[in-house]
Amino acid sequence: MHSILHKIVIETSTEKLFQSINSTKELSGWWTKAEQDGEQITFLFGPDGEHQVIMSLITAVPDQEIKWQCLAGPWADKGEFVFLISEHERGACLDFSHHGWEETDDFYKHCNAKWGFFLVVSLKQYLETGKGLPHPNDPSI
């Protein structure tokens, strides 16, 4: 199995980083529109939100870790999404992994590039400047 892996340092607190991944309002500010119903989070993609991804929240340890499992959408058979948060001398460190890829095909490469953009550019800008580049404002890759 293969994993998508990204590690970034953001000039913010671990608390703010955790909230940016654990709150639908915050997720909508850097990734895509999100709606939560209990332990399920629905992410809306496409011009009118017609493509939905439903995640189950597995773990949420304040300021340390968040885990999701995709229940419906293109990643339903692609393992877990893990966000590990730690303190760093410049702020907070995010270790992201998306486990469960059987092969490194074109879809894997596309998702790797998109996660890189959303984490390294959009999330970082969102926390450091207050303005992210969530879908549909992300580049077409």
Secondary structure, DSSP 4 states (H G I P E B T S, - for coil): -EEEEEEEEESS-HHHHHHHHH-HHHHHHHT--EEEETTEEEEEESTTS-EEEEEEEEEEETTTEEEEEEEESTTTTS-EEEEEEEEETTEEEEEEEEEEES---HHHHHHHHHHHIIIIIIIHHHHHHS----TTSSPP-
